[in-house]
Amino acid sequence: MSEIQVIAEPGVPQVIVTREFRAPRELLFRAYTEPDLVARWLGPAGLELIVNQLDPQHGGRWRWTHYDADGKGYVFHGLYHGTPTPERIVQTYEFDQQPGTVYLNLITLDEADGITTLRQNTVFFAVEDRDLYVAGGMERGIRASMQQLDDLVTELAKESHS
């Protein structure tokens, strides 16, 4: 429906992603909090995602593993801060191959006139950590994920009207 906007200003330890979806925010919230739905959209094409743990409540843990074609796993994990709601999800994020590099992710979902605007604000402790995130192909993965998320919520919206 809409073009994704990815802002990573030089020297600022933050990445902001914004995208509109022609779907109710409840469907986007489900896509972020139901393991079977997360596995259908998160990550670049060509990687399989296994949701190892997803406990969307205050202090709850999440963990998933992306597998490449050779079977190599890439593990990501974190904690929820505050109980996720259809308006906002706050979580930490860590990649096992970069232990100790933790960032904070705030996802907001604002709905108006059948359009939900997703804004993801990712904050890092250091600009160097943000730069590693960007250099690691972040934008390609986010763009692919957001398109797959759009495909998923479009499908879910059609199913709910059937």
MIMIDO-33148 format. One line per field, with one value per residue (C-alpha): x, y, z. Coordinates in Angstrom, 2 decimals, decimal comma. Layout:
N
c1: X; ...
c2: Y; ...
c3: Z; ...
//
This chain:
162
c1: 0,00; 2,63; 6,30; 8,41; 10,46; 13,73; 15,61; 19,12; 20,70; 24,50; 25,77; 22,41; 22,08; 18,59; 16,70; 13,09; 10,93; 7,47; 4,96; 1,21; -0,98; -4,55; -5,55; -6,83; -4,17; -5,53; -4,28; -0,83; -0,75; -1,65; 1,12; 3,62; 2,31; 1,14; 4,01; 2,48; 1,94; 5,38; 6,95; 5,08; 6,48; 9,58; 12,93; 14,31; 13,07; 15,17; 15,48; 13,23; 12,06; 11,36; 9,74; 11,36; 9,58; 7,05; 5,53; 4,06; 3,59; 5,57; 8,87; 8,04; 10,77; 10,86; 13,38; 13,53; 16,01; 16,48; 17,96; 19,73; 19,75; 22,77; 20,94; 23,00; 20,97; 20,92; 19,33; 17,64; 16,07; 14,83; 12,33; 9,03; 8,81; 5,23; 2,49; 2,19; -1,05; -2,46; -1,18; 2,39; 5,03; 8,28; 11,02; 14,75; 16,54; 19,81; 21,57; 23,52; 26,44; 26,82; 26,42; 26,07; 24,85; 21,30; 18,88; 15,42; 12,58; 9,35; 6,63; 3,51; 0,39; -1,90; -5,15; -7,30; -9,87; -8,87; -5,17; -2,70; 0,61; 3,36; 6,31; 9,30; 11,82; 14,99; 17,44; 21,02; 23,46; 26,13; 26,30; 28,80; 26,19; 23,65; 26,21; 26,89; 23,12; 22,80; 25,90; 24,56; 21,79; 19,12; 17,30; 17,02; 15,62; 13,20; 11,91; 11,36; 9,70; 7,37; 6,25; 5,65; 3,77; 1,60; 0,86; -0,05; -2,38; -4,04; -4,73; -5,98; -8,26; -9,79; -10,33; -12,09; -14,51; -15,35
c2: 0,00; 2,51; 3,02; 2,30; 5,13; 4,20; 7,00; 6,39; 9,83; 9,84; 10,25; 9,48; 6,15; 5,50; 4,03; 5,02; 2,94; 4,11; 2,34; 2,44; -0,64; -0,87; -3,06; -2,64; -2,26; -5,38; -7,49; -5,93; -6,48; -10,14; -10,42; -9,23; -11,30; -14,67; -17,10; -18,72; -15,28; -13,91; -16,88; -15,94; -12,43; -11,61; -11,66; -11,60; -14,07; -17,18; -17,60; -19,86; -18,42; -20,62; -18,87; -20,53; -18,44; -15,61; -14,43; -10,96; -9,67; -7,40; -9,17; -11,88; -13,22; -13,68; -15,68; -16,76; -18,32; -17,60; -20,51; -20,04; -22,57; -24,34; -24,79; -22,21; -20,54; -16,85; -16,31; -13,12; -12,60; -9,99; -8,96; -7,11; -3,96; -3,22; -5,44; -5,10; -3,49; -2,88; 0,69; -0,01; -2,69; -2,03; -4,66; -5,12; -6,83; -8,75; -10,81; -13,80; -13,08; -9,63; -10,38; -7,30; -5,14; -4,54; -2,07; -0,84; -1,15; 0,88; -0,08; 2,08; 1,33; 4,28; 3,60; 6,15; 5,61; 1,97; 2,78; 1,77; 3,60; 1,48; 3,36; 1,46; 3,51; 1,55; 3,17; 2,04; 2,80; 3,94; 5,23; 2,44; -0,19; 1,48; 1,62; -2,14; -2,77; -0,66; -2,21; -5,71; -5,36; -3,95; -1,99; -4,95; -7,12; -4,46; -3,76; -7,48; -7,99; -5,01; -6,25; -9,74; -8,19; -6,24; -9,43; -11,21; -8,56; -8,16; -11,90; -11,82; -8,86; -10,75; -13,83; -11,74; -10,39; -13,85
c3: 0,00; 0,96; 0,56; 3,58; 5,06; 6,78; 8,52; 9,85; 10,24; 10,40; 13,95; 15,58; 17,47; 16,13; 13,16; 12,48; 10,16; 9,07; 6,83; 6,28; 5,95; 4,69; 7,62; 11,16; 13,83; 15,57; 12,64; 12,81; 16,56; 16,05; 13,45; 16,09; 19,00; 17,62; 16,94; 13,85; 12,29; 13,20; 11,40; 8,21; 7,75; 9,79; 8,04; 4,53; 1,93; 1,72; 5,48; 7,52; 10,83; 13,83; 16,81; 19,81; 22,43; 22,37; 25,64; 24,93; 28,47; 30,79; 31,47; 28,93; 26,70; 22,98; 20,94; 17,34; 14,98; 11,29; 9,31; 6,00; 3,14; 4,69; 8,00; 9,87; 12,61; 13,58; 16,99; 18,18; 21,60; 24,04; 26,69; 26,60; 28,71; 29,66; 28,34; 24,56; 23,37; 19,89; 20,24; 21,37; 21,86; 23,72; 23,65; 23,85; 21,00; 20,93; 18,26; 19,62; 17,29; 18,91; 22,62; 24,80; 21,93; 23,07; 21,58; 22,47; 20,01; 20,29; 17,81; 17,62; 15,60; 14,87; 13,00; 11,18; 8,42; 7,84; 7,52; 10,22; 10,43; 11,90; 13,33; 14,67; 16,62; 17,37; 19,79; 20,31; 23,14; 20,68; 17,13; 16,40; 17,35; 15,06; 12,25; 12,58; 12,43; 9,27; 7,64; 8,34; 5,77; 8,09; 5,42; 3,03; 5,82; 7,03; 3,53; 2,87; 6,25; 5,84; 2,40; 3,80; 6,74; 4,30; 2,35; 5,59; 7,02; 3,60; 3,60; 7,21; 6,42; 3,48; 5,67; 8,33; 5,70; 4,32
//
